[in-house]
Amino acid sequence: MPRRFATSLDRSFWKLFAASATATCADGIVKVSLPLLAASLTSDPVLISGLTAFAFLPWLLFGLPGGALVDRVDRRRAMAVVNAVRAALLGVLVVLLATGAGSVLVLYAAAFALGVCQVVYDSADRAILPQVVGRAGLDEANSWLTVEETVGKDFVGPPVGAALFGWFRAAPFLAPVLGFVVAAVLVLAIPGRFRAERAEPTTLRADVREGLRWLWRHPVLRPLTIYSGLIAALMSMGTSLTVLYALDSLALSPSLYGLLFVAMGIGGLAGSAVVGPLTRRLGRPKAITLAVSIAPVMSVLLGTVTDRWAAGAWFFGVALGVTMWNVLSMSLRQAMIPAELLGRVLGAYRVALWGGIPLGAVLGGALAGATGVPAVFAVSGLAQFVLVVLIHRLVHRHRRLIEDSYA
């Protein structure tokens, strides 16, 4: 049986936090360094953008079976094994680069393999959390995990990776090797057994079907998954054009463009800090409605201004709202989904979420060509308000079921 923990954030959570933070920093370094390395090998924009697509592809291909896999194994050990594999993959990449054998094809293979690892790791990382902190600790725990993700991916990984790349192009991949090894050791230090109980042996395909069937029949999570996927698609209409908005509409230099991400990083930290107190003060349904409403308002404002300071404030607001929404929606799913189904149901959610992003990006690009980049942000925000209304009605109609899930 999985070990029962107190609802407060005890040592077990902080070990998980340390492991996740270390892995996130390592991952942040790699994600900024791979495109830089690709740009040093080729100037073909199709090949460079294709690297991102290859890193993203595993979520669409393996999101469902990856989630089902972490429901069949000890989630703590799965995270440790994945971190060890990531360290080994980067070690091989360092050797290839040092010997002059690195190529765009090698980078594509590395991006895809690391993406597969990310699918399994993220599925296990979120599925293990309710077993570590209990349902009552989910909001606070997810807030802390969002903080470390924001710091690692926005404040630590990019500048460290860029600085190391300027020194030696293989250097940005050496530090993450050590980081992933340390993360593997830290996660193994969490006491307890984190394998979901199973009534009888099943196949992976049967597990995937069971997870999809459970999700489809759930009165809250099925519509919430659909709405979340649509929100992600609509938001990607604008976010995929952020660089053009900054350089053309705001007339920012490339160095000042980076400050927009700093503003978003600060907004993410602020969202993590306020989501807990707001939820306790307003109640969960009202807090969810507030969180999902902020980004659409900011998107509309981005479509109406070309002042760089105002735009920085609006990007801050977008990140604040998105972070609050991510924390609350993730906690809600973790509280409602049975422990033995967490991996595969969360995997189905991520497939729906990530699947809409490329479509939204394509739609945003087409719309920008016809109307201009700022108008895309405005259209995206206005369309999201429809989903805000639907989510408001959903969480208030099922408010008792939602509150009872945390009991």
TILO-602562 format. One record per residue (C-alpha): residue number from 1; residue in three letters; x, y, z. Coordinates in steps of 0.05 Angstrom, whole numbers. Layout:
// TILO-602562
NUM | ALA | X | Y | Z
...
This chain:
// TILO-602562
1 | MET | 0 | 0 | 0
2 | PRO | 25 | 71 | -14
3 | ARG | 49 | 104 | 49
4 | ARG | 1 | 154 | 82
5 | PHE | 32 | 222 | 95
6 | ALA | 10 | 281 | 136
7 | THR | -23 | 336 | 96
8 | SER | 32 | 386 | 115
9 | LEU | 93 | 392 | 71
10 | ASP | 142 | 347 | 107
11 | ARG | 212 | 323 | 90
12 | SER | 187 | 275 | 37
13 | PHE | 157 | 332 | -3
14 | TRP | 220 | 375 | 3
15 | LYS | 262 | 317 | -23
16 | LEU | 214 | 312 | -82
17 | PHE | 218 | 388 | -90
18 | ALA | 294 | 386 | -90
19 | ALA | 295 | 330 | -141
20 | SER | 246 | 366 | -186
21 | ALA | 281 | 433 | -180
22 | THR | 348 | 402 | -197
23 | ALA | 319 | 365 | -257
24 | THR | 282 | 428 | -280
25 | CYS | 346 | 470 | -279
26 | ALA | 382 | 417 | -318
27 | ASP | 325 | 412 | -368
28 | GLY | 323 | 488 | -375
29 | ILE | 396 | 490 | -393
30 | VAL | 387 | 436 | -445
31 | LYS | 325 | 467 | -477
32 | VAL | 359 | 534 | -490
33 | SER | 425 | 501 | -512
34 | LEU | 398 | 452 | -564
35 | PRO | 370 | 508 | -609
36 | LEU | 435 | 548 | -601
37 | LEU | 474 | 487 | -621
38 | ALA | 428 | 475 | -680
39 | ALA | 437 | 547 | -703
40 | SER | 513 | 537 | -701
41 | LEU | 507 | 476 | -747
42 | THR | 456 | 503 | -797
43 | SER | 422 | 568 | -817
44 | ASP | 361 | 532 | -846
45 | PRO | 301 | 558 | -807
46 | VAL | 260 | 496 | -824
47 | LEU | 313 | 451 | -793
48 | ILE | 319 | 494 | -731
49 | SER | 244 | 500 | -719
50 | GLY | 238 | 425 | -733
51 | LEU | 281 | 412 | -671
52 | THR | 226 | 441 | -627
53 | ALA | 174 | 399 | -663
54 | PHE | 215 | 336 | -651
55 | ALA | 221 | 352 | -577
56 | PHE | 146 | 363 | -574
57 | LEU | 126 | 301 | -615
58 | PRO | 134 | 250 | -559
59 | TRP | 76 | 281 | -521
60 | LEU | 29 | 266 | -578
61 | LEU | 57 | 197 | -591
62 | PHE | 69 | 172 | -520
63 | GLY | 28 | 216 | -474
64 | LEU | -24 | 162 | -464
65 | PRO | 20 | 100 | -458
66 | GLY | 71 | 140 | -417
67 | GLY | 17 | 157 | -367
68 | ALA | -7 | 85 | -365
69 | LEU | 64 | 62 | -353
70 | VAL | 73 | 103 | -290
71 | ASP | 9 | 71 | -263
72 | ARG | 42 | 3 | -269
73 | VAL | 109 | 17 | -235
74 | ASP | 136 | 51 | -173
75 | ARG | 132 | 124 | -192
76 | ARG | 192 | 144 | -150
77 | ARG | 236 | 92 | -185
78 | ALA | 209 | 113 | -253
79 | MET | 231 | 184 | -240
80 | ALA | 300 | 161 | -218
81 | VAL | 309 | 116 | -278
82 | VAL | 288 | 170 | -327
83 | ASN | 337 | 220 | -296
84 | ALA | 392 | 169 | -302
85 | VAL | 374 | 156 | -375
86 | ARG | 374 | 231 | -389
87 | ALA | 443 | 237 | -358
88 | ALA | 468 | 180 | -402
89 | LEU | 438 | 210 | -465
90 | LEU | 471 | 277 | -452
91 | GLY | 537 | 243 | -436
92 | VAL | 535 | 210 | -505
93 | LEU | 518 | 277 | -537
94 | VAL | 578 | 310 | -502
95 | VAL | 624 | 255 | -529
96 | LEU | 597 | 263 | -600
97 | LEU | 606 | 339 | -597
98 | ALA | 676 | 334 | -568
99 | THR | 698 | 286 | -623
100 | GLY | 667 | 327 | -679
101 | ALA | 612 | 277 | -694
102 | GLY | 555 | 323 | -675
103 | SER | 504 | 338 | -730
104 | VAL | 433 | 364 | -738
105 | LEU | 410 | 291 | -744
106 | VAL | 443 | 276 | -677
107 | LEU | 408 | 335 | -646
108 | TYR | 341 | 312 | -673
109 | ALA | 352 | 243 | -643
110 | ALA | 373 | 273 | -577
111 | ALA | 313 | 320 | -575
112 | PHE | 265 | 263 | -589
113 | ALA | 296 | 216 | -538
114 | LEU | 298 | 270 | -484
115 | GLY | 225 | 286 | -501
116 | VAL | 205 | 214 | -489
117 | CYS | 240 | 217 | -422
118 | GLN | 203 | 281 | -406
119 | VAL | 136 | 248 | -419
120 | VAL | 149 | 192 | -369
121 | TYR | 182 | 238 | -317
122 | ASP | 127 | 291 | -318
123 | SER | 73 | 238 | -314
124 | ALA | 106 | 205 | -254
125 | ASP | 123 | 272 | -221
126 | ARG | 50 | 294 | -219
127 | ALA | 21 | 226 | -204
128 | ILE | 65 | 215 | -143
129 | LEU | 48 | 282 | -111
130 | PRO | -19 | 263 | -78
131 | GLN | 15 | 202 | -47
132 | VAL | 69 | 247 | -17
133 | VAL | 28 | 306 | 9
134 | GLY | -44 | 282 | 13
135 | ARG | -103 | 317 | -20
136 | ALA | -105 | 375 | 28
137 | GLY | -33 | 394 | 12
138 | LEU | -40 | 395 | -63
139 | ASP | -50 | 470 | -74
140 | GLU | 10 | 489 | -32
141 | ALA | 53 | 433 | -61
142 | ASN | 35 | 450 | -133
143 | SER | 50 | 524 | -118
144 | TRP | 119 | 506 | -95
145 | LEU | 132 | 461 | -155
146 | THR | 108 | 517 | -201
147 | VAL | 158 | 564 | -167
148 | GLU | 216 | 517 | -180
149 | GLU | 193 | 506 | -252
150 | THR | 190 | 582 | -264
151 | VAL | 258 | 595 | -232
152 | GLY | 291 | 536 | -267
153 | LYS | 263 | 548 | -336
154 | ASP | 260 | 625 | -338
155 | PHE | 314 | 650 | -290
156 | VAL | 368 | 596 | -284
157 | GLY | 367 | 551 | -345
158 | PRO | 368 | 601 | -403
159 | PRO | 424 | 648 | -378
160 | VAL | 467 | 591 | -353
161 | GLY | 458 | 551 | -417
162 | ALA | 473 | 612 | -461
163 | ALA | 535 | 630 | -420
164 | LEU | 563 | 559 | -422
165 | PHE | 550 | 554 | -497
166 | GLY | 591 | 617 | -509
167 | TRP | 649 | 584 | -473
168 | PHE | 647 | 516 | -508
169 | ARG | 589 | 487 | -546
170 | ALA | 590 | 420 | -509
171 | ALA | 594 | 454 | -441
172 | PRO | 519 | 467 | -432
173 | PHE | 507 | 392 | -434
174 | LEU | 559 | 373 | -381
175 | ALA | 525 | 409 | -323
176 | PRO | 457 | 376 | -336
177 | VAL | 490 | 307 | -334
178 | LEU | 509 | 320 | -262
179 | GLY | 442 | 353 | -248
180 | PHE | 402 | 293 | -272
181 | VAL | 446 | 245 | -231
182 | VAL | 435 | 287 | -168
183 | ALA | 360 | 290 | -182
184 | ALA | 358 | 214 | -188
185 | VAL | 392 | 205 | -121
186 | LEU | 347 | 256 | -87
187 | VAL | 283 | 224 | -111
188 | LEU | 307 | 156 | -87
189 | ALA | 316 | 186 | -18
190 | ILE | 241 | 194 | -10
191 | PRO | 217 | 138 | 36
192 | GLY | 158 | 94 | 19
193 | ARG | 129 | 54 | -37
194 | PHE | 94 | 91 | -93
195 | ARG | 66 | 38 | -138
196 | ALA | -10 | 41 | -147
197 | GLU | -48 | -20 | -123
198 | ARG | -78 | -62 | -179
199 | ALA | -135 | -112 | -171
200 | GLU | -109 | -158 | -227
201 | PRO | -56 | -158 | -282
202 | THR | -75 | -120 | -346
203 | THR | -44 | -99 | -411
204 | LEU | -18 | -30 | -426
205 | ARG | -71 | -21 | -480
206 | ALA | -126 | -41 | -431
207 | ASP | -98 | 9 | -381
208 | VAL | -101 | 65 | -432
209 | ARG | -173 | 48 | -450
210 | GLU | -193 | 46 | -377
211 | GLY | -163 | 115 | -365
212 | LEU | -197 | 145 | -425
213 | ARG | -264 | 112 | -406
214 | TRP | -259 | 139 | -335
215 | LEU | -243 | 209 | -359
216 | TRP | -299 | 209 | -411
217 | ARG | -350 | 191 | -359
218 | HIS | -329 | 242 | -307
219 | PRO | -378 | 301 | -302
220 | VAL | -324 | 352 | -284
221 | LEU | -258 | 329 | -314
222 | ARG | -283 | 311 | -384
223 | PRO | -309 | 382 | -399
224 | LEU | -251 | 413 | -361
225 | THR | -201 | 374 | -405
226 | ILE | -237 | 397 | -468
227 | TYR | -240 | 470 | -444
228 | SER | -166 | 468 | -423
229 | GLY | -145 | 442 | -492
230 | LEU | -184 | 497 | -526
231 | ILE | -154 | 550 | -480
232 | ALA | -84 | 525 | -495
233 | ALA | -98 | 527 | -570
234 | LEU | -126 | 598 | -565
235 | MET | -68 | 622 | -522
236 | SER | -17 | 593 | -570
237 | MET | -46 | 637 | -625
238 | GLY | -13 | 696 | -590
239 | THR | 46 | 665 | -553
240 | SER | 73 | 635 | -618
241 | LEU | 79 | 706 | -644
242 | THR | 110 | 737 | -582
243 | VAL | 177 | 748 | -616
244 | LEU | 144 | 785 | -674
245 | TYR | 101 | 826 | -626
246 | ALA | 162 | 846 | -587
247 | LEU | 209 | 862 | -645
248 | ASP | 159 | 893 | -693
249 | SER | 99 | 919 | -654
250 | LEU | 139 | 942 | -593
251 | ALA | 204 | 956 | -631
252 | LEU | 245 | 921 | -577
253 | SER | 317 | 900 | -588
254 | PRO | 333 | 826 | -580
255 | SER | 364 | 840 | -512
256 | LEU | 302 | 877 | -488
257 | TYR | 259 | 821 | -516
258 | GLY | 289 | 776 | -463
259 | LEU | 262 | 823 | -409
260 | LEU | 191 | 803 | -428
261 | PHE | 207 | 733 | -405
262 | VAL | 234 | 762 | -340
263 | ALA | 167 | 798 | -331
264 | MET | 130 | 733 | -344
265 | GLY | 175 | 696 | -296
266 | ILE | 160 | 747 | -241
267 | GLY | 87 | 740 | -258
268 | GLY | 91 | 665 | -250
269 | LEU | 124 | 672 | -182
270 | ALA | 70 | 721 | -161
271 | GLY | 16 | 674 | -184
272 | SER | 46 | 617 | -143
273 | ALA | 49 | 662 | -81
274 | VAL | -23 | 687 | -83
275 | VAL | -62 | 627 | -108
276 | GLY | -64 | 593 | -40
277 | PRO | -88 | 653 | 1
278 | LEU | -139 | 671 | -53
279 | THR | -167 | 601 | -55
280 | ARG | -176 | 600 | 21
281 | ARG | -209 | 669 | 20
282 | LEU | -254 | 661 | -41
283 | GLY | -267 | 586 | -42
284 | ARG | -243 | 540 | -97
285 | PRO | -297 | 552 | -150
286 | LYS | -290 | 628 | -147
287 | ALA | -214 | 623 | -146
288 | ILE | -216 | 580 | -209
289 | THR | -261 | 630 | -244
290 | LEU | -215 | 687 | -225
291 | ALA | -152 | 651 | -246
292 | VAL | -178 | 631 | -315
293 | SER | -205 | 702 | -327
294 | ILE | -139 | 740 | -319
295 | ALA | -101 | 717 | -381
296 | PRO | -158 | 733 | -430
297 | VAL | -163 | 804 | -403
298 | MET | -89 | 814 | -410
299 | SER | -89 | 784 | -481
300 | VAL | -142 | 835 | -503
301 | LEU | -101 | 891 | -472
302 | LEU | -39 | 867 | -509
303 | GLY | -78 | 873 | -574
304 | THR | -94 | 946 | -560
305 | VAL | -27 | 976 | -538
306 | THR | 42 | 984 | -568
307 | ASP | 74 | 1015 | -507
308 | ARG | 131 | 971 | -482
309 | TRP | 120 | 985 | -408
310 | ALA | 46 | 970 | -413
311 | ALA | 61 | 907 | -453
312 | GLY | 110 | 885 | -399
313 | ALA | 55 | 894 | -347
314 | TRP | 5 | 855 | -389
315 | PHE | 54 | 798 | -400
316 | PHE | 65 | 797 | -324
317 | GLY | -10 | 791 | -316
318 | VAL | -15 | 735 | -368
319 | ALA | 37 | 694 | -330
320 | LEU | 4 | 708 | -263
321 | GLY | -64 | 683 | -288
322 | VAL | -36 | 623 | -324
323 | THR | 3 | 602 | -263
324 | MET | -57 | 608 | -217
325 | TRP | -99 | 568 | -267
326 | ASN | -46 | 514 | -275
327 | VAL | -39 | 505 | -199
328 | LEU | -114 | 501 | -186
329 | SER | -131 | 457 | -246
330 | MET | -74 | 409 | -232
331 | SER | -93 | 404 | -158
332 | LEU | -165 | 391 | -178
333 | ARG | -146 | 335 | -225
334 | GLN | -99 | 304 | -173
335 | ALA | -154 | 307 | -120
336 | MET | -209 | 277 | -164
337 | ILE | -171 | 222 | -201
338 | PRO | -162 | 156 | -164
339 | ALA | -89 | 141 | -147
340 | GLU | -87 | 79 | -191
341 | LEU | -110 | 119 | -252
342 | LEU | -71 | 184 | -242
343 | GLY | -16 | 172 | -292
344 | ARG | -59 | 152 | -351
345 | VAL | -114 | 204 | -339
346 | LEU | -63 | 260 | -332
347 | GLY | -30 | 233 | -395
348 | ALA | -96 | 239 | -432
349 | TYR | -103 | 310 | -407
350 | ARG | -34 | 329 | -431
351 | VAL | -47 | 300 | -500
352 | ALA | -110 | 343 | -505
353 | LEU | -71 | 403 | -479
354 | TRP | -10 | 396 | -523
355 | GLY | -49 | 372 | -583
356 | GLY | -84 | 439 | -592
357 | ILE | -21 | 482 | -586
358 | PRO | 6 | 470 | -657
359 | LEU | -63 | 482 | -687
360 | GLY | -70 | 547 | -649
361 | ALA | -1 | 570 | -671
362 | VAL | -17 | 557 | -744
363 | LEU | -83 | 594 | -738
364 | GLY | -49 | 652 | -703
365 | GLY | 2 | 658 | -759
366 | ALA | -51 | 658 | -813
367 | LEU | -92 | 710 | -775
368 | ALA | -31 | 754 | -764
369 | GLY | -18 | 754 | -839
370 | ALA | -88 | 781 | -851
371 | THR | -97 | 829 | -792
372 | GLY | -30 | 841 | -759
373 | VAL | 2 | 812 | -697
374 | PRO | -32 | 854 | -642
375 | ALA | -101 | 836 | -668
376 | VAL | -85 | 762 | -657
377 | PHE | -76 | 774 | -582
378 | ALA | -143 | 811 | -579
379 | VAL | -180 | 757 | -618
380 | SER | -148 | 703 | -574
381 | GLY | -169 | 738 | -510
382 | LEU | -241 | 750 | -533
383 | ALA | -249 | 678 | -554
384 | GLN | -223 | 654 | -487
385 | PHE | -279 | 692 | -451
386 | VAL | -329 | 642 | -479
387 | LEU | -290 | 586 | -445
388 | VAL | -285 | 627 | -381
389 | VAL | -361 | 629 | -378
390 | LEU | -365 | 554 | -390
391 | ILE | -314 | 538 | -336
392 | HIS | -349 | 585 | -288
393 | ARG | -415 | 548 | -299
394 | LEU | -381 | 480 | -293
395 | VAL | -345 | 492 | -227
396 | HIS | -405 | 526 | -194
397 | ARG | -453 | 472 | -217
398 | HIS | -407 | 418 | -187
399 | ARG | -380 | 459 | -129
400 | ARG | -400 | 407 | -77
401 | LEU | -366 | 350 | -115
402 | ILE | -304 | 393 | -123
403 | GLU | -300 | 412 | -49
404 | ASP | -313 | 341 | -27
405 | SER | -255 | 316 | -69
406 | TYR | -207 | 350 | -21
407 | ALA | -238 | 322 | 41
